[in-house]
Amino acid sequence: MTRPRILINFAITADGKTSTRAKDPAHFTSKLDLHRLLEIRKRADAILVGRGTLEADEMSMTIPAELKPEIQPLRCVVSRGGKFDLSHKVFNTQGGTVHLLSSDPPPEYNPRPYQNAGAIVHQCPLVDFLHRLRTEYNVETLLCEGGGSLVRALAELDAIDEVNLTWATHTIFGGENAPSITGALGPHLPASLEFALTHFEPLDNGEVFLTYERLKTSTT
Ligand SMILES: NC(=O)c1ccc[n+]([C@@H]2O[C@H](COP(=O)([O-])OP(=O)(O)OC[C@H]3O[C@@H](n4cnc5c(N)ncnc54)[C@H](OP(=O)(O)O)[C@@H]3O)[C@@H](O)[C@H]2O)c1
């Protein structure tokens, strides 16, 4: 599959959760974590999120001008139904071009309002969207910032190359319904995905920055 190199970035609690069961905004980490996220964004040609995360976290999906980004990454949001809130920040802030994926739109789907708002609308499966980003939009590095439902789909495609975690050891959420980086509890992945630890950085505030690189097997 031709696709960009895909990085993911998450903050997780001591018990491996990324959000509460109510899917509240992810505000349980420090300014250092935010700074690290923005530095990772600077490596990306495009940022990818699920519609749930875009809405919960009220993201603009941009890099602040004071960080002097060379480019503003493309802003990619995925949905099955393809219904997006046009009053959302992402449509009303300057930044990279907005690409919307509607992977399973209803027959009456009308992309025109989003196109009029300046977005490029794609109607295809996620795997084809990733292919298009690489081959038609020259996206070499794609940063997926969640949420778990979307990362679960990427894991099923074995389309995760680098995992960045801020492990917030100072917080426990608990609960079987609080999601992890692959979303809600559900069936096992078709096969385990193995990664090698490439960065380990404990901070003074009870957080740890971790990076893992996908180990390629002979069959992948
Ligand atoms: N701790 C962290 O670092 C972190 C990071 C990110 C998010 N979060 C938290 O996670 C929560 C949101 O997680 P989530 O899992 O509900 O949200 P999500 O994955 O961001 O969004 C889910 C939605 O994305 C679309 N989607 C997911 N997979 C898709 C696929 N394969 N193809 C097409 N569309 C797809 C669907 O949209 P439609 O319903 O429109 O079809 C789905 O309902 C929030 O509380 C957020 O704060 C935490």
Ligand as a Chemical Component Dictionary entry (heavy atoms), coordinates in Angstrom:
data_LIG
# 
_chem_comp.id                   LIG 
_chem_comp.type                 NON-POLYMER 
_chem_comp.pdbx_formal_charge   0 
_chem_comp.three_letter_code    LIG 
# 
loop_
_chem_comp_atom.comp_id 
_chem_comp_atom.atom_id 
_chem_comp_atom.alt_atom_id 
_chem_comp_atom.type_symbol 
_chem_comp_atom.charge 
_chem_comp_atom.model_Cartn_x 
_chem_comp_atom.model_Cartn_y 
_chem_comp_atom.model_Cartn_z 
_chem_comp_atom.pdbx_ordinal 
LIG N1  N1  N 0  -5.228  11.614 25.142 1  
LIG C1  C1  C 0  -5.018  11.985 23.913 2  
LIG O1  O1  O 0  -3.875  12.243 23.521 3  
LIG C2  C2  C 0  -6.163  12.058 22.952 4  
LIG C3  C3  C 0  -5.906  12.202 21.573 5  
LIG C4  C4  C 0  -7.000  12.260 20.706 6  
LIG C5  C5  C 0  -8.289  12.183 21.197 7  
LIG N2  N2  N 1  -8.475  12.048 22.540 8  
LIG C6  C6  C 0  -9.827  11.966 23.071 9  
LIG O2  O2  O 0  -10.513 10.893 22.442 10 
LIG C7  C7  C 0  -11.904 11.209 22.396 11 
LIG C8  C8  C 0  -12.410 11.009 20.979 12 
LIG O3  O3  O 0  -12.102 9.693  20.578 13 
LIG P1  P1  P 0  -12.983 8.900  19.497 14 
LIG O4  O4  O 0  -12.354 7.564  19.371 15 
LIG O5  O5  O -1 -14.407 9.018  19.819 16 
LIG O6  O6  O 0  -12.794 9.822  18.275 17 
LIG P2  P2  P 0  -12.155 9.843  16.824 18 
LIG O7  O7  O 0  -11.506 8.577  16.403 19 
LIG O8  O8  O 0  -11.382 11.098 16.757 20 
LIG O9  O9  O 0  -13.487 10.082 16.010 21 
LIG C9  C9  C 0  -14.432 9.085  15.813 22 
LIG C10 C10 C 0  -15.141 9.417  14.545 23 
LIG O10 O10 O 0  -14.199 9.524  13.470 24 
LIG C11 C11 C 0  -14.721 8.929  12.316 25 
LIG N3  N3  N 0  -13.927 7.737  12.014 26 
LIG C12 C12 C 0  -13.241 6.927  12.871 27 
LIG N4  N4  N 0  -12.645 5.936  12.209 28 
LIG C13 C13 C 0  -12.937 6.108  10.907 29 
LIG C14 C14 C 0  -12.608 5.394  9.725  30 
LIG N5  N5  N 0  -11.897 4.263  9.748  31 
LIG N6  N6  N 0  -13.065 5.860  8.533  32 
LIG C15 C15 C 0  -13.822 6.983  8.490  33 
LIG N7  N7  N 0  -14.184 7.688  9.588  34 
LIG C16 C16 C 0  -13.740 7.258  10.772 35 
LIG C17 C17 C 0  -16.185 8.595  12.630 36 
LIG O11 O11 O 0  -16.902 9.799  12.340 37 
LIG P3  P3  P 0  -18.472 9.908  12.004 38 
LIG O12 O12 O 0  -19.187 9.625  13.284 39 
LIG O13 O13 O 0  -18.677 11.314 11.539 40 
LIG O14 O14 O 0  -18.778 8.899  10.950 41 
LIG C18 C18 C 0  -16.123 8.357  14.123 42 
LIG O15 O15 O 0  -17.357 8.506  14.794 43 
LIG C19 C19 C 0  -12.046 12.647 22.878 44 
LIG O16 O16 O 0  -12.403 12.631 24.245 45 
LIG C20 C20 C 0  -10.648 13.190 22.770 46 
LIG O17 O17 O 0  -10.384 14.218 23.702 47 
LIG C21 C21 C 0  -7.451  11.967 23.412 48 
# 
loop_
_chem_comp_bond.comp_id 
_chem_comp_bond.atom_id_1 
_chem_comp_bond.atom_id_2 
_chem_comp_bond.value_order 
_chem_comp_bond.pdbx_ordinal 
LIG N1  C1  SING 1  
LIG C1  O1  DOUB 2  
LIG C1  C2  SING 3  
LIG C2  C3  SING 4  
LIG C2  C21 DOUB 5  
LIG C3  C4  DOUB 6  
LIG C4  C5  SING 7  
LIG C5  N2  DOUB 8  
LIG N2  C6  SING 9  
LIG N2  C21 SING 10 
LIG C6  O2  SING 11 
LIG C6  C20 SING 12 
LIG O2  C7  SING 13 
LIG C7  C8  SING 14 
LIG C7  C19 SING 15 
LIG C8  O3  SING 16 
LIG O3  P1  SING 17 
LIG P1  O4  DOUB 18 
LIG P1  O5  SING 19 
LIG P1  O6  SING 20 
LIG O6  P2  SING 21 
LIG P2  O7  DOUB 22 
LIG P2  O8  SING 23 
LIG P2  O9  SING 24 
LIG O9  C9  SING 25 
LIG C9  C10 SING 26 
LIG C10 O10 SING 27 
LIG C10 C18 SING 28 
LIG O10 C11 SING 29 
LIG C11 N3  SING 30 
LIG C11 C17 SING 31 
LIG N3  C12 SING 32 
LIG N3  C16 SING 33 
LIG C12 N4  DOUB 34 
LIG N4  C13 SING 35 
LIG C13 C14 SING 36 
LIG C13 C16 DOUB 37 
LIG C14 N5  SING 38 
LIG C14 N6  DOUB 39 
LIG N6  C15 SING 40 
LIG C15 N7  DOUB 41 
LIG N7  C16 SING 42 
LIG C17 O11 SING 43 
LIG C17 C18 SING 44 
LIG O11 P3  SING 45 
LIG P3  O12 DOUB 46 
LIG P3  O13 SING 47 
LIG P3  O14 SING 48 
LIG C18 O15 SING 49 
LIG C19 O16 SING 50 
LIG C19 C20 SING 51 
LIG C20 O17 SING 52 
# 
